[in-house]
Amino acid sequence: QVQLVESGGGLVQPGGSLRLSCAASGIRVSIYSMGWYSQAPGKQREWVGTITSSGSTNYADSVKGRFTISRDNYKNTAYLQMNSLKPEDTAVYYCTAIHYQMGYNYWGQGTQVTVSS
């Protein structure tokens, strides 16, 4: 059974930082593209960024230069480091694992990030 469990969300002031974790079981994150999405209240889920199985990263323009995605293959965990947070970053953040060749796509349950003073 595949599980992705996000953690690390919370309340942070504008300009602050958070690191989200996505702990995987049942798959090896090293062979998946690990992505992060956000969903603000009343809005559609939006892509934040991805780290591919080869280690390449891509980011949405809205977070480029502020957010960094990484992966620890030994811990089987992906991370989203969020710096210089803005109130508009407030959302539920979801982790996803995609294996394009096999057609597999898994999602975590999400973790709430609130940026407010």
C-alpha positions in Angstrom: 0.0 0.0 0.0 1.4 3.4 -1.0 1.2 6.3 1.4 2.4 9.8 1.2 2.3 11.7 4.5 2.9 15.4 4.6 4.0 17.3 7.7 5.5 20.5 8.7 2.7 22.9 8.1 1.5 25.6 10.5 1.2 29.3 11.2 4.0 31.5 10.2 4.4 35.3 9.9 5.0 37.0 6.6 8.7 36.7 5.6 9.1 33.5 7.6 10.0 30.0 6.6 8.6 26.5 6.8 9.9 23.2 5.6 7.3 20.7 4.6 8.1 17.0 4.5 6.5 14.2 2.4 7.3 10.8 3.8 6.6 8.0 1.4 6.0 4.3 2.0 5.3 1.6 -0.5 7.3 3.4 -3.2 10.8 4.6 -3.7 10.9 8.4 -4.1 14.2 8.1 -6.0 12.4 6.7 -9.1 9.4 9.0 -9.0 8.8 12.6 -9.9 7.9 14.2 -6.6 5.7 17.2 -6.9 4.0 19.8 -4.6 0.7 21.5 -5.2 -1.2 24.1 -3.2 -4.9 24.8 -2.9 -6.1 28.0 -1.4 -9.7 28.3 -0.1 -12.1 28.6 -2.9 -9.4 28.1 -5.6 -8.3 25.3 -7.8 -5.2 23.2 -6.9 -2.1 24.7 -8.4 1.2 23.2 -9.2 4.1 24.6 -7.0 7.1 22.6 -8.3 8.6 19.2 -9.0 11.8 17.3 -8.6 12.3 14.6 -11.2 13.8 11.2 -10.6 17.0 12.5 -12.1 17.0 15.4 -9.6 16.0 18.2 -11.9 13.7 20.8 -10.3 11.1 23.1 -11.8 9.0 25.7 -10.1 5.9 27.9 -10.7 6.8 31.5 -11.3 5.0 32.6 -8.2 7.5 30.6 -5.9 10.7 30.7 -8.0 13.6 31.9 -5.9 11.6 31.4 -2.6 10.8 27.7 -2.6 13.1 24.8 -3.0 12.3 21.1 -3.5 14.7 18.4 -2.5 14.7 14.7 -1.8 16.4 12.4 0.6 16.5 8.9 -0.9 17.7 7.3 2.3 14.8 8.7 4.3 12.5 8.1 1.3 11.2 11.7 1.8 10.7 14.7 -0.3 10.8 18.3 1.1 9.5 21.7 0.2 11.5 24.5 1.8 9.5 27.7 1.8 11.2 31.0 2.5 10.1 34.6 2.3 6.5 33.5 2.8 3.7 35.8 1.8 0.0 35.8 2.9 -0.9 34.6 -0.6 1.0 31.4 0.0 -1.7 30.4 2.5 -3.1 27.1 1.3 -3.2 23.4 1.9 0.0 21.9 0.4 -0.2 18.4 -1.2 2.6 16.1 -2.1 2.3 13.9 -5.2 4.4 11.1 -6.6 4.3 10.3 -10.3 5.8 7.5 -12.3 5.1 8.5 -15.9 6.2 5.3 -17.6 4.1 3.1 -15.3 1.2 5.5 -15.1 1.2 5.7 -11.3 0.1 8.9 -9.5 -0.3 9.1 -5.7 -1.3 12.0 -3.5 -0.9 12.8 0.2 -3.6 14.1 2.4 -2.2 17.7 2.6 -0.9 20.0 5.3 -2.1 23.5 6.1 0.2 26.5 5.7 -1.1 29.8 7.0 0.9 33.0 6.6 -0.4 35.7 8.7 0.7 38.3 11.2 
